[in-house]
Amino acid sequence: MSDSAISATAAAEVDVALIGAGIMSATLGAFLRTLEPQWSQIVFERLDAPAEESSSPWNNAGTGHSALCELNYTPEVRGRVEISKAVAVNEKFQVSRQFWSYQVNQGVLPDPREWINPVPHVSFGRGEEQVNYLRKRYEKLANHPLFPNMRFADDRQKFEKCYHSWRKAVPKPTK
């Protein structure tokens, strides 16, 4: 039987087919296993190993996609920075954190200090237009409860001060 015939037969006999063996399929599979433990699952991956594409540390910023520094989530439209996508992405990230917390409490995941650590998120702009965009973005996000520690610096000394104060506040990884 060909690989495609095997895949088609397997997919027809399972409740959930997950496409790609990255972090999103792993998370969704774990979530569904928690909600519907009797459902069968299968994962299809075209690469030789799991998490080799977008989930690979070499290909991923490791931001958890919380919209802290991903500028594509805050487009500028007619001179105004639109934050609705960043808020929606961050809200979903918070739900993921709740699920991971549940998994830690259930003994499914180890101590989170072993696998998730806060890191600085920095967006740089070059030139007046980009710096103005970052300033507007900061002004829109800084007072939102999902972005409480956001700072803006437009000179080196202020940036260094922000960075060093942030580093002091972040707990050191346990590893």
N, C-alpha and C positions, 0 to 999 in steps of 0.2 A: 504494500500500500504506500502511496506517495505521502510526503510530509503534509501536503495540503489536504489530502483525504483524511489523514489521521487527525489533523487540526479541526477539520469540519466535523468529523465524527465526535471528537472529544468535546467540542463546543456545543454540539447538539445535546450532549448528555450531562451538562453541568448547569448549575443555576446562574453562575457568574463567570464571565470570561474577562480577565483583566489584560489589557493590551499594554505591554511594556513592563519590565521588571525594575522600575525605578521607585523612588520614594513615594510618589503619588499612588501607584498601584499597591505598594506595600501598605501604605496607610489606609487606603480604601478597603483593601482585603482584610486588614485587622479590624477596621471599624465594622464591616459587614459581618465578620466572624463573631464579633461581640453582640451585634444586634440579632443576627440570624445564624446561630451556630450549626444548624442542621443543613444549611445551604452548602452545596459543593462549589469549589472554585478551581479555576485553572488560569495560569499566567502564560501568555505568549510573549516571547522576547526574541527579536531578530538577531541580537548581538550574542557573543559567546558567553557573557556573564551578566549578572544583574547590576543595575546602577552604573553602567558604563557610559551613558550618554549624558543627559541633562543632570542627573543626580550625582555624577562623578565629581569629586572635589576639584578636579582640574577644570571642569566645565561649569561650575556653579559658584556663585559668590558666597553661598552659605548663609544668606540673609534670612532664610525661612520665608522669603517672599512676604514680608510684613509691610512692604511699601515704605520703609524708612529712608531708603536712598535710591530706589528705582524711579528714575525721573519719568519713565514712560507712563507711570501711573498718575502723573500730575501734568497733563498737557496744558499748554497755554493756548487759550481760545479767545480771540479778539482782545488780547491784552490782559486777560484775567486767567489766573491759574485755577484749573478745575480739580478739586480734590476728591470727588465722589468715588472714583475708582480706587484711589489710595485708601480711603476709609473702608470700602467694601473688602479690599484685599486684606487689610489689617484685621478687620472683624473676623474674617475666615481664619486667619492665623491664630487669633485668640481662641477660636473654637478648637483648632488643632492642639493648642497648648492644654486646653481642658481635657481633651481626649488622651493626650500623652500622660497627663497627671493621673487620670483614671487608670491608665495602663500601668503606671508605676505603682499605684496603690494596690492593684490586683496582682502585682508580682510579675507581670508580663515584660515590662521594661525595667532595666537596672536604674540605679541612682542617676537622675538626670545630669548631675554634675560630671558624669562620665561621658556624656554624648551631646549635650547642648550647653553652649557657653555664650554669654554676651560678648559681642565684639563691637568696636567702633564702626559706625556707619557714616561715611563721609561722601558728600557729593561736591565735586569741584566745578567751578565755572571759569572760563577764560574770556576776558574781554567784558566790556560794559554790558552788552546785551545778555550774556549768560549769567553774569553776576546779578543783574537786575531780576532775571527770571528766578534765580535761587532765593533772592530776598523776598520776592512776592510769594514764592512757594512756602518759605519759612513763615511769613506773616499769616498765611492761611492755615498752616498745619500746627503751629506752635501752641495755640490755645485749645486745640482739640484734645480730648481726654486720651485718645489712642496714641498721641505723639507728645507725651508730657515733658520729655527731657531734650527736646530739639533745641539746637543753638544755631546761631548764624554768626559767621565771622568773615569780614571782608578785608582783613589785614593779617599778616603773619603772626604778630604778637598776640592778637586776640585769639587766633586759631590755636596757637600753642597753649594759651591759658585754658581754653575750652577743653582741649585734648587732655591735658594733664589733670585737670579736675575730674574729668570723666574717668580716666584710668584709675584714679584713687578710689572712686566709688564702685568700681567693678570688682566683684569677688574673683580671686585667682582660681583657675581650674584646679581640680583635685588630682589630676594625673601627674 
